[in-house]
Every structure is written in C-alpha cells, then in structure tokens.
Amino acid sequence: METVRSADGTVIAFDRSGTGLPLVLIGGAFNTRMSASGLAALLSDRFTVYCYDRRGRGDSGGTRDAGDYDIEWEVQDLAAVLSATGGDAFVYGHSSGGSIALESSARGLAMQKLAVYEPPYAGQDGPTAEFAEKLRSLVENGHRDEAAAEFMALVGMPQPMIEQVKQSPYFPSMAAMAHTLPYDVALVNGGVAPVDRLEKVTVPALAIAGGSSPAWATNAAQVIAEYVPEATYVVLQGQDHNVSDEVLAPVLAQWFGQAV
C-alpha cells in the first residue's frame, strides 16, 4: 500500500502493480481498492495499474460523516492519484467511479483517455437528494445495515437476493461503507446524464454497457457517446453491471492502445 495526499490533506491509499503506461481504476459503490484487484491482475502485464480507496473507504481518510460531502473532493482525490503516476494516465471507472472519471475530465483534469462502465444515469426516476438524506439519517442513527439494504433495492436488486447478501460474510464490510452511499447518490446527478459537463470532456472516451443490463445502461452509454466530443460506446453481450474481469480486460487493453 502507498499513500498520497489530496488537496485538502486527506490521505488516499492506493496499490500499484505491473509495468507499462499508467492506468488508474476507480470503483463504484461498496468498492475498495481491493475490489478491482482481479481486473488489475489481468492488466498488469501491459500497464502500471493504480487502484485506490475513495475517501471514507478502506485505508483512505476523509469524511466519515455522511452529511459532509462535495463531489469536488473526489475530483481532487483522483488528481492526487494521477500525480502519483508521474504523468498523464489512462482512467477507467466502474458505475459511480465512471461518473468521477467523467466529472474530473470535464473539470480539466489531465488524462490521456478514459473508459467508463455503466455510470448509473438511469433517467429522471434516479436517486434524489431526499433519498440521499434518508441514507444519511439511517447511518447517523446507527442503521448501517438498513442503509445498505435500501441502496441495493434502489439499484434493482430483488428482495430475496438482498436477504441473501445480508447473510453473506462480506455484508459487514458493505455496511461499514454505508456512510459513503450518499456520495454515490450525489455523483449520479439524480440519474440524469450531465450533458452540459459531458460536452466539456476533451479526451477520447469509451462508454461501455452490458447486454444483459437494464435498458438504462445502454441508453446512458449512448448519451455519453453522443455528448462527449470524441467518444464511442460498446455493448458487451452477456454481461450485466457486475461485468466479468476476463471479458472487460481485453476491451480496456485495446481501447487504451495496447496489443491484446
């Protein structure tokens, strides 16, 4: 584990592996830097891969108060990790991590290329500020398990599956990150793709969706490809939001200019 300091002094923890051009991986809700370790392993023979704990998660510092958050901090955290790469890097973000990648590029953060997988711009019925406040209230009152369950229901997980997850050995670690779920809600802009900011993305972008995901995923990828000046989208047949590392890795390697 290595660390770097964000603009506000927050310590951001990251792992570095492999050799080659730098590639930063950004996780979504419930993710730590370890969540991307499988994908990193598949890419580490072509890239120097950086996986980091977003603030408030894992070994990174930052706000632990669910009511205290600013998207700009996530941009500054990514900037700090990019500085540790020694130069312009490639950036890949999954789910709300993709939103961070897009928002950062729109704000002028230097990167060579970016790729995103299903940023959750699910449409007008997306998560609201009121829902984020509900999650904050649950966390502040000690109901982390319930907050995690509410978030899983929001993203479409059936209740029987939620109950299975709650009985799993990894659910305690998910509940431990419940205070960060309002952050992910804020990142998705109420479910509406921020087209005014997408138009400001100046690097080539690849928007990816799974063929077995809900229709919103493909719609969101198409919107990103339409409004980002230099972008395209691809659908990975047979994949859903939990995309296979083995399927995704060669797509990213090809997009970022390396031979598969």
C-alpha positions in Angstrom: 0.0 0.0 0.0 1.1 3.5 -0.8 -0.5 6.9 0.0 -0.8 10.3 -1.4 -2.4 13.5 0.0 -5.4 15.1 -1.7 -5.7 18.9 -1.9 -7.4 19.2 1.5 -4.8 17.0 3.2 -6.9 13.8 3.1 -4.7 10.7 2.8 -5.7 8.5 -0.2 -4.4 4.9 -0.1 -3.6 3.1 -3.3 -1.9 -0.1 -4.7 0.4 -0.1 -7.6 1.1 -3.2 -9.8 2.5 -4.1 -13.1 4.6 -2.3 -15.7 3.8 -0.1 -18.6 1.8 3.1 -19.1 -0.2 4.2 -16.0 -3.8 3.2 -15.7 -6.0 4.3 -12.8 -9.1 2.2 -11.8 -11.9 3.8 -9.9 -14.6 1.7 -8.1 -18.2 2.3 -7.5 -20.5 1.9 -4.5 -19.4 -0.6 -1.8 -15.9 -0.9 -3.5 -12.5 -0.5 -2.0 -9.2 -0.7 -3.9 -9.3 -4.5 -3.4 -12.5 -4.7 -5.5 -10.5 -4.1 -8.7 -7.6 -6.5 -7.8 -8.8 -9.1 -10.3 -9.0 -6.7 -13.2 -5.7 -5.1 -12.2 -4.0 -8.6 -12.3 -5.3 -9.1 -15.8 -4.0 -5.7 -17.0 -0.7 -5.6 -15.1 1.4 -7.2 -17.8 0.5 -4.2 -20.1 0.0 -1.3 -17.7 1.2 0.0 -14.4 -2.2 -0.2 -12.6 -3.3 2.0 -9.7 -6.3 1.0 -7.6 -7.2 3.4 -4.8 -9.6 3.6 -1.9 -12.0 6.5 -2.5 -12.2 8.8 0.5 -14.1 7.4 3.5 -13.3 3.8 2.4 -10.7 1.3 3.2 -7.4 2.8 4.2 -8.1 6.3 2.9 -9.0 9.1 5.2 -11.7 11.7 4.5 -15.1 12.5 5.9 -16.8 9.8 7.9 -19.8 12.0 8.3 -22.5 11.0 5.7 -23.8 14.6 5.7 -20.5 16.1 4.8 -19.5 15.7 1.1 -18.6 17.6 -2.0 -18.1 16.0 -5.4 -15.1 18.3 -6.0 -13.3 16.3 -3.3 -13.5 13.2 -5.4 -12.0 15.1 -8.3 -9.2 16.3 -6.1 -8.6 12.8 -4.8 -8.3 11.4 -8.4 -5.9 14.3 -9.2 -3.7 13.3 -6.3 -3.6 9.7 -7.5 -2.8 10.8 -11.1 0.0 12.9 -9.7 1.5 9.8 -8.2 1.6 8.1 -11.6 4.2 10.6 -12.8 2.2 11.9 -15.7 -0.9 11.7 -17.8 -2.6 8.4 -17.2 -5.5 6.4 -18.6 -8.5 6.3 -16.4 -11.3 3.6 -16.1 -14.3 4.0 -13.8 -17.0 1.5 -12.9 -20.5 2.7 -12.1 -20.2 5.8 -9.9 -16.5 5.6 -10.4 -17.3 6.3 -14.1 -19.1 9.4 -13.0 -15.9 10.5 -11.2 -13.9 10.0 -14.3 -16.3 12.0 -16.5 -16.7 14.8 -14.0 -13.0 15.0 -13.5 -12.2 15.3 -17.2 -15.0 17.8 -17.6 -13.2 20.0 -15.0 -10.0 19.8 -16.9 -8.1 17.1 -15.0 -5.4 15.8 -17.3 -5.6 12.2 -18.5 -4.8 10.5 -21.8 -8.0 8.5 -22.4 -10.9 7.4 -20.2 -13.3 4.5 -20.2 -16.5 4.1 -18.1 -18.7 1.1 -17.4 -22.4 1.9 -16.7 -22.3 5.2 -14.9 -25.8 5.0 -13.3 -27.5 7.7 -15.2 -30.8 5.7 -15.1 -33.1 8.6 -16.1 -35.5 11.0 -14.4 -36.5 8.4 -11.8 -33.0 8.1 -10.5 -32.0 8.7 -6.8 -32.9 12.0 -5.3 -31.4 14.3 -2.7 -34.2 13.1 -0.4 -33.1 9.5 -0.8 -29.5 10.6 0.0 -30.8 12.3 3.1 -32.7 9.1 4.1 -29.5 7.1 3.8 -27.6 9.8 5.9 -30.3 9.6 8.6 -30.1 5.8 8.8 -26.3 5.9 9.1 -26.4 8.7 11.7 -28.9 6.7 13.8 -26.8 3.5 13.7 -28.8 1.7 11.0 -25.9 0.9 8.5 -27.4 -2.5 7.6 -30.7 -0.9 6.6 -29.0 1.9 4.6 -27.0 -0.7 2.7 -30.2 -2.7 2.0 -32.0 0.4 0.9 -29.3 1.2 -1.6 -29.3 -2.3 -3.0 -33.1 -2.1 -3.5 -32.6 1.2 -5.3 -30.3 -0.3 -7.9 -32.8 -3.0 -8.6 -31.7 -6.0 -6.5 -34.7 -8.2 -5.7 -35.6 -8.5 -2.0 -34.7 -12.3 -1.8 -31.3 -11.5 -3.2 -30.8 -8.7 -0.7 -31.6 -11.1 2.1 -29.0 -13.5 0.8 -26.4 -10.7 0.6 -27.2 -9.7 4.2 -26.4 -13.2 5.3 -23.1 -13.4 3.4 -19.7 -13.0 5.1 -18.9 -9.8 3.1 -22.0 -7.9 4.1 -20.4 -6.4 7.3 -17.8 -4.7 5.1 -20.6 -3.4 2.8 -22.4 -2.0 5.8 -19.2 -0.4 7.1 -19.2 1.7 4.0 -22.8 2.8 4.3 -21.8 6.3 5.1 -20.4 6.7 1.6 -23.6 5.7 -0.2 -25.0 9.3 -0.2 -21.7 10.2 -2.0 -22.6 7.8 -4.8 -26.1 9.2 -5.0 -24.7 12.7 -5.4 -22.4 11.5 -8.2 -25.2 10.3 -10.4 -26.8 13.7 -10.8 -30.3 12.5 -9.9 -30.0 9.8 -12.6 -29.7 12.3 -15.4 -26.6 12.4 -17.5 -24.9 15.8 -17.0 -24.8 16.6 -20.8 -23.6 20.2 -20.2 -20.5 18.8 -18.5 -20.1 15.8 -20.8 -19.6 18.3 -23.6 -16.5 19.6 -21.8 -14.7 16.3 -21.7 -11.7 16.8 -24.0 -10.2 13.3 -24.1 -11.3 10.2 -26.0 -13.9 8.3 -24.0 -15.3 4.8 -24.3 -18.7 4.2 -22.7 -19.4 0.6 -22.1 -22.7 -1.2 -21.1 -23.6 -4.8 -20.6 -26.0 -6.5 -23.0 -27.8 -8.2 -20.0 -28.1 -5.0 -18.0 -31.3 -2.9 -17.9 -32.1 -0.7 -20.9 -30.9 2.4 -19.0 -27.3 1.2 -19.1 -27.2 1.2 -22.9 -29.1 4.5 -23.1 -26.6 6.1 -20.7 -23.7 4.8 -22.7 -25.2 6.2 -25.9 -25.9 9.6 -24.3 -22.2 9.7 -23.1 -21.0 8.8 -26.6 -23.3 11.4 -28.2 -22.3 14.4 -26.0 -18.6 13.7 -25.3 -16.9 15.3 -28.3 -14.6 12.3 -29.0 -16.4 9.2 -27.8 -17.9 5.9 -28.7 -19.8 3.1 -26.9 -19.7 -0.6 -26.9 -22.1 -3.2 -25.6 -20.6 -6.4 -24.1 -23.1 -9.1 -24.8 -24.0 -11.4 -21.9 -22.7 -9.0 -19.3 -24.5 -7.1 -16.6 -23.5 -4.5 -14.0 -21.1 -7.0 -12.4 -19.0 -7.3 -15.6 -16.6 -10.2 -15.9 -13.0 -9.1 -15.5 -12.0 -11.6 -18.2 -14.4 -10.0 -20.6 -13.6 -6.4 -19.7 -9.8 -6.6 -19.6 -9.2 -7.1 -23.3 -11.7 -4.3 -24.2 -9.8 -1.9 -22.0 -6.4 -3.0 -23.2 -7.5 -2.4 -26.8 -9.1 1.0 -26.1 -6.0 2.2 -24.2 -3.8 1.3 -27.2 -2.1 -1.9 -26.1 -2.0 -5.2 -28.0 -4.2 -7.8 -26.5 
